[in-house]
Amino acid sequence: MNSHAEAESQKITPQARKVLVAAGVGHFIEWYDVGVYGLLATFLASNFFVSGNPTAALLSTFAVSAIGFVLRPLGGLFFGPLGDRIGRQRTLAIVVLLTSGSTFAMGVLPTYDSVGILAPVLLVLVRMVQGFGAGGETSNAVALLFEHSPRTRRGFMTSWMDGIGFMASVVGSALALALINVLGNDAMTGWGWRIPFLLALPLGAVGLYIRVKLEDSPEFRELEASGGVAESPTKEAFRTGSKAMLVLCGVLLLKAIAHWALVSFLPSFLSGDLGFSTSQAFTTTTVAIGVTAIAVPVMGALSDRVGRKPMLIAGSAGFVVLTWPAFYLMSLGSVANAIIAMTVLGLLIAVFDGALSAMMAEQFPARIRSGAMAIPYNLVVSAFGGSVPYVATWLVASTGSKLAPSFYVMLLSAVTLTFAVTSIRETAPRRDRVAPEKEAEPAPQPQS
């Protein structure tokens, strides 16, 4: 390939940038809510649960968060294949309505003092609707962006989904910190906690407008034109891609536990178990997640050059080795140490996530891509991601050790490392072998 043709094949088109914005808005809302819920967990606990034991109330709040993840697999099973049948763009428009609407609804819910036991019941219902909608966000957004991107830049482009997700958590963290500093704890407990949730409504309106105006991916439009759209994407996914889906379940363990530990558990862990002030905990979280958000696209670009597999191995091995030292460093009580520890964990997530989205999409042909990604992704996120804050808080309470959650993270990281080493083949296209005018065949299935 001559240098001009190679440069053209790697160029990110205006349409791809527009797709990045459209996919990113919905992804921002999903992760904004995750971050806000975790960061405001102590305020939610005092408003929706009555208990003389603050730990019990906090556990109840995290349990509701986990319940919200119960419907994610059903949402993935519904919206993932739906994206393969009617298109990624239309499905994403529906999803952003559900996720933004339910997040806004949390901001207007009555509290326990107003309606008693009905308050936590309504909170559970809203979280379930939210989880159902979120089940279709990631797979369709990644598929749409992947299919609009140059083949040699897909790691970079798809990694922006995770970068945007972390940036949403930064925004949520910074907003919560600002509100606490301006309003004080009493006002935040009384009514200030509602503000971050209410902001989801204008964000959702913007996201819906952009997504409605968007074109679907070239690959899906080609499938429609040729009559190649799968009649039953779910059955076809299990028939032809079951091995790859099983491998993804193992690889996704680390993503699930690391993401939700960083954005949902660690903020309350710092302020509760480790004795940091709320302001110190939020500041530490904001810095660490901000660095992570910036690093993810950088690592995505690196995965286009060195491959997906080395990045996945490096990230998961890093968690096996460094999680306990990071937790120990946080336990020493210094804000500076806590920032360093959380930033190290965040950078390891960035290394892993930089390669993950493109690797997932490269496992499957366009006919079944969204559904085949959605099913393992949401199963693992539901089973492990949503329960991280609860399990980690329970481990600390039951063992009396502030370092106990680190062993849980290390164990699941070791499982992911095993899958990454033994069951993943390299799927990143080599730049010197990719013709700009021709798409390569779908990536091979992972080896058994």
C-alpha positions in Angstrom: 0.0 0.0 0.0 1.4 3.4 -0.9 1.7 6.1 1.8 -1.2 8.2 0.4 -3.6 5.2 0.3 -2.5 4.1 3.8 -3.2 7.6 5.1 -6.6 7.7 3.5 -7.5 4.3 4.9 -6.8 5.5 8.4 -8.6 8.9 8.1 -11.5 9.4 10.5 -14.4 10.8 8.5 -16.7 13.6 9.6 -19.5 11.0 9.7 -17.5 8.9 12.1 -17.0 11.9 14.3 -20.7 12.6 14.3 -21.4 9.0 15.3 -18.9 9.3 18.1 -20.8 12.3 19.5 -24.2 10.5 19.1 -23.0 7.3 20.7 -21.1 9.2 23.4 -24.1 11.2 24.6 -26.1 8.1 25.6 -23.0 6.4 27.0 -22.4 9.6 29.0 -25.8 9.4 30.6 -25.5 5.7 31.5 -22.2 6.2 33.2 -23.1 9.6 34.7 -25.9 7.8 36.5 -23.7 5.0 37.7 -21.2 7.5 39.0 -23.7 9.8 40.7 -25.5 6.9 42.4 -22.3 5.6 43.9 -21.1 9.0 44.9 -24.4 10.0 46.5 -25.0 6.6 48.1 -24.7 7.9 51.7 -27.3 10.6 51.0 -29.6 8.2 49.3 -29.3 5.8 52.2 -30.5 8.4 54.7 -33.4 9.4 52.4 -34.8 6.0 51.3 -33.9 3.6 54.2 -34.4 4.0 57.9 -31.9 2.2 60.1 -30.0 2.8 63.3 -27.0 1.3 61.6 -25.4 3.5 58.9 -23.6 0.4 57.4 -26.9 -1.4 57.0 -28.6 1.5 55.3 -25.6 1.9 52.9 -25.7 -1.9 52.2 -29.4 -1.4 51.4 -28.6 1.4 49.0 -26.0 -0.7 47.2 -28.4 -3.6 47.1 -30.9 -1.4 45.2 -28.0 -0.5 42.8 -27.4 -4.2 42.3 -31.1 -4.9 41.7 -30.9 -2.3 38.9 -28.4 -4.6 37.2 -30.8 -7.7 37.4 -32.7 -6.6 34.3 -29.6 -5.7 32.3 -29.3 -9.2 30.8 -32.9 -9.0 29.8 -32.3 -5.6 28.3 -29.3 -6.9 26.5 -31.2 -9.9 25.3 -33.9 -7.6 23.9 -32.1 -4.6 22.7 -28.9 -6.3 21.5 -30.6 -8.5 18.9 -33.0 -5.6 18.2 -30.0 -3.6 17.0 -29.2 -6.5 14.6 -32.8 -6.5 13.3 -33.9 -2.9 13.0 -30.5 -1.2 13.2 -28.2 0.3 15.8 -29.3 3.9 15.3 -33.0 3.3 16.0 -32.3 1.0 18.9 -30.0 3.6 20.5 -32.7 6.2 20.2 -35.1 4.0 22.2 -32.4 3.2 24.8 -31.6 6.9 25.5 -35.2 7.6 26.2 -35.3 4.8 28.9 -32.0 5.6 30.5 -32.4 9.4 30.7 -36.0 9.2 31.7 -35.4 6.8 34.6 -32.4 8.7 35.8 -34.5 11.9 35.9 -37.3 10.0 37.7 -34.9 9.2 40.6 -34.5 12.9 41.2 -38.3 13.4 41.8 -39.0 10.3 43.9 -40.5 10.8 47.3 -38.4 9.9 50.3 -39.1 7.5 53.2 -40.2 10.4 55.4 -42.9 11.3 52.9 -44.3 7.9 51.8 -42.7 5.3 54.0 -41.9 1.9 52.5 -43.2 3.0 49.1 -40.0 5.1 48.7 -37.5 2.3 48.4 -40.1 0.3 46.4 -40.2 3.1 43.8 -36.5 3.4 43.9 -36.2 -0.3 43.0 -38.7 0.0 40.2 -36.9 3.0 38.6 -33.5 1.2 38.9 -35.0 -1.8 37.2 -36.3 0.2 34.2 -33.0 2.0 34.1 -31.1 -1.4 34.0 -33.3 -2.7 31.3 -32.6 0.2 29.0 -28.9 0.3 29.8 -28.7 -3.3 28.7 -28.9 -2.2 25.1 -26.6 0.8 25.3 -23.0 -0.5 25.1 -23.3 -3.2 22.5 -25.2 -1.0 20.0 -23.0 2.0 20.6 -19.8 0.0 20.2 -21.2 -1.7 17.1 -22.3 1.5 15.5 -19.0 3.3 16.1 -17.0 0.2 15.1 -18.7 -0.1 11.8 -18.3 3.6 11.0 -14.5 3.6 11.9 -11.5 3.0 9.7 -10.3 -0.6 10.2 -6.9 0.4 11.5 -8.4 3.0 13.9 -11.1 0.9 15.5 -9.3 0.4 18.8 -8.9 4.2 19.2 -12.5 5.0 18.1 -14.3 2.4 20.1 -12.2 3.1 23.2 -13.8 6.5 23.4 -16.9 4.8 24.7 -15.1 3.9 27.9 -13.3 7.2 28.0 -16.6 9.1 27.8 -18.0 6.8 30.4 -15.3 7.7 32.9 -15.5 11.3 32.0 -19.2 11.1 32.9 -18.2 9.8 36.3 -15.8 12.7 36.6 -18.6 15.2 35.8 -20.8 13.5 38.3 -18.1 13.4 41.0 -17.2 17.1 40.4 -20.8 18.1 40.5 -21.4 16.3 43.7 -18.3 17.8 45.2 -19.3 21.3 44.2 -22.8 20.8 45.6 -21.5 19.5 48.9 -19.1 22.4 49.2 -21.7 25.0 48.3 -24.8 23.6 50.0 -23.3 21.7 52.9 -24.2 18.2 54.1 -27.6 19.2 55.6 -28.9 20.7 52.4 -27.4 17.9 50.3 -29.2 15.3 52.5 -32.5 17.3 52.4 -32.8 18.2 48.7 -29.4 18.8 47.0 -28.9 15.1 46.1 -31.8 15.4 43.6 -30.0 18.0 41.3 -27.5 15.6 39.6 -30.4 13.2 38.7 -32.6 15.9 37.3 -29.9 17.0 34.9 -30.4 13.7 33.0 -33.5 15.1 31.3 -31.9 17.8 29.2 -28.9 15.5 28.5 -31.3 12.9 27.3 -33.2 15.3 25.1 -29.9 16.3 23.4 -29.0 12.6 23.0 -32.3 11.7 21.5 -32.2 14.6 18.9 -28.7 13.6 17.8 -29.5 9.9 17.5 -32.7 10.4 15.6 -30.8 12.5 13.0 -28.0 9.9 12.6 -27.5 7.5 9.8 -27.0 3.8 10.6 -23.7 2.1 9.9 -22.6 1.2 6.4 -22.4 -2.5 7.2 -26.0 -2.6 8.5 -27.3 -0.6 5.6 -25.6 -3.0 3.2 -27.1 -6.0 5.0 -30.6 -4.3 4.6 -30.0 -3.7 0.9 -28.9 -7.2 0.2 -31.5 -8.9 2.4 -28.8 -10.2 4.7 -30.3 -9.0 8.0 -30.5 -12.0 10.4 -34.1 -13.2 11.0 -33.3 -14.5 14.4 -30.0 -12.9 15.6 -30.2 -14.5 19.0 -30.4 -18.0 17.7 -27.7 -17.4 15.2 -25.5 -15.8 17.8 -25.7 -18.9 20.0 -25.3 -21.2 17.0 -22.3 -19.6 15.4 -20.7 -17.5 18.1 -21.3 -19.4 21.4 -17.6 -20.1 21.9 -16.6 -16.5 21.5 -19.4 -15.4 23.8 -18.2 -17.8 26.5 -14.7 -16.4 26.2 -16.0 -12.9 26.5 -17.7 -13.8 29.7 -14.3 -14.6 31.2 -12.6 -11.6 29.8 -15.3 -9.2 30.9 -15.0 -10.2 34.6 -12.2 -7.6 35.1 -14.1 -4.9 33.3 -17.2 -5.4 35.5 -15.5 -5.5 38.8 -12.8 -2.9 38.1 -15.2 -0.3 36.7 -17.8 -0.5 39.4 -15.2 -0.7 42.2 -13.6 2.6 40.9 -16.8 4.6 40.4 -19.2 3.1 42.9 -17.4 1.4 45.8 -14.2 3.3 46.4 -15.7 6.7 47.0 -17.8 5.4 49.9 -15.0 3.2 51.0 -12.7 6.2 51.4 -15.2 8.2 53.3 -16.7 5.4 55.3 -14.1 2.7 56.2 -11.0 4.7 55.8 -12.1 7.9 57.5 -11.6 10.4 54.8 -13.9 13.4 54.7 -16.6 13.4 51.9 -14.7 16.3 50.2 -11.4 14.4 50.3 -13.0 11.2 49.0 -14.7 13.0 46.1 -11.5 14.9 45.2 -9.5 11.7 45.1 -12.1 10.0 43.0 -12.4 12.9 40.6 -8.6 13.1 40.0 -8.2 9.3 39.5 -11.2 8.8 37.2 -10.2 12.0 35.2 -6.8 10.5 34.5 -8.4 7.2 33.5 -10.8 9.0 31.1 -7.9 10.7 29.3 -5.8 7.5 29.2 -8.4 5.2 27.7 -8.3 6.6 24.1 -4.5 6.7 24.2 -4.5 3.0 25.1 -7.0 2.4 22.4 -4.7 3.9 19.8 -1.9 1.8 21.2 -4.0 -1.3 20.8 -4.3 -0.5 17.1 -0.5 -0.7 16.9 0.6 -3.4 19.2 -2.6 -5.5 19.2 -5.5 -6.2 21.5 -4.1 -9.3 23.3 -1.0 -7.7 24.8 -3.1 -4.9 26.2 -5.6 -7.3 27.8 -2.8 -9.3 29.3 -1.0 -6.3 30.7 -4.1 -4.8 32.2 -5.3 -8.0 33.9 -1.8 -9.0 35.1 -1.4 -5.5 36.6 -4.6 -5.9 38.7 -3.4 -9.3 40.0 -0.1 -7.8 41.1 -1.0 -4.3 42.2 -4.6 -4.3 43.7 -3.5 -5.3 47.2 -0.6 -2.7 47.3 -3.1 0.0 46.1 -5.6 -0.8 48.8 -2.9 -0.9 51.4 -1.6 2.5 50.2 -5.2 3.9 50.5 -5.5 2.5 54.0 -2.5 4.6 55.3 -4.8 7.6 55.5 -3.0 10.1 53.3 -5.0 11.9 50.5 -1.9 11.9 48.3 -1.4 8.2 48.8 -5.1 7.6 48.0 -4.9 9.6 44.8 -1.8 7.7 43.7 -3.3 4.3 44.5 -6.6 5.0 42.7 -4.8 6.5 39.8 -2.7 3.4 39.4 -5.8 1.2 39.4 -7.5 3.6 36.9 -4.5 3.4 34.5 -4.6 -0.4 34.6 -8.3 -0.1 33.7 -7.4 2.2 30.8 -4.8 -0.3 29.5 -7.4 -3.1 29.5 -10.4 -1.1 28.2 -8.4 0.5 25.4 -8.4 -2.8 23.6 -11.6 -4.4 24.9 -14.4 -2.8 22.9 -12.7 -3.3 19.5 -11.8 -6.9 20.5 -15.4 -7.7 21.3 -16.7 -6.3 18.1 -14.1 -8.1 16.1 -15.3 -11.5 17.3 -18.5 -11.4 15.3 -19.9 -10.5 11.9 -22.3 -7.6 11.5 -25.3 -9.8 11.2 -25.1 -10.8 14.9 -22.6 -8.3 16.3 -24.7 -6.2 18.6 -26.6 -9.1 20.1 -23.6 -11.4 20.5 -21.8 -8.7 22.4 -24.8 -7.6 24.5 -25.5 -11.1 25.9 -22.2 -11.9 27.6 -21.5 -8.2 28.4 -24.7 -7.7 30.4 -24.6 -11.2 32.0 -21.2 -10.5 33.5 -21.9 -6.8 34.4 -25.2 -7.9 36.1 -23.7 -10.7 38.1 -20.4 -9.1 39.1 -20.4 -5.4 38.3 -23.6 -4.4 40.0 -22.8 -6.4 43.1 -19.3 -5.0 43.6 -20.2 -2.2 46.1 -22.4 -4.6 48.1 -19.9 -7.5 48.1 -16.9 -5.2 48.9 -18.8 -3.5 51.7 -19.9 -6.8 53.1 -16.3 -8.2 53.0 -15.0 -5.3 55.0 -17.9 -5.6 57.6 -17.7 -9.4 58.0 -13.9 -9.8 58.0 -13.0 -6.6 59.8 -10.2 -6.1 57.2 -10.2 -3.0 55.1 -8.0 -4.8 52.6 -10.4 -7.7 52.1 -12.0 -6.4 48.8 -8.6 -6.4 47.2 -8.5 -10.2 47.3 -11.9 -10.4 45.6 -10.6 -8.1 42.8 -7.4 -10.0 42.4 -9.2 -13.4 42.2 -11.5 -12.2 39.3 -8.6 -10.5 37.6 -6.7 -13.8 37.6 -9.6 -15.5 35.9 -9.6 -12.8 33.2 -5.9 -13.1 32.8 -6.2 -16.8 32.2 -8.8 -16.3 29.5 -6.8 -13.5 27.9 -3.6 -15.7 27.8 -5.2 -19.0 26.7 -8.4 -18.2 24.8 -8.0 -14.9 22.9 -6.4 -14.7 19.4 -5.2 -11.4 18.1 -8.0 -9.7 16.1 -6.4 -6.3 15.4 -5.8 -5.9 11.7 -2.1 -5.2 10.7 -1.8 -1.8 9.2 0.5 -3.0 6.5 -2.0 -5.6 5.3 -5.2 -3.7 5.2 -6.3 -2.4 1.8 -8.4 0.8 2.1 -10.9 -0.4 -0.5 -11.6 -3.8 0.9 -12.9 -5.2 4.2 -11.2 -8.2 5.7 -13.1 -11.4 6.6 -14.6 -11.5 10.1 -12.1 -12.3 12.8 -11.6 -16.0 13.6 -13.3 -17.4 16.7 -11.2 -17.6 19.8 -9.3 -20.8 20.2 -10.6 -23.3 22.7 
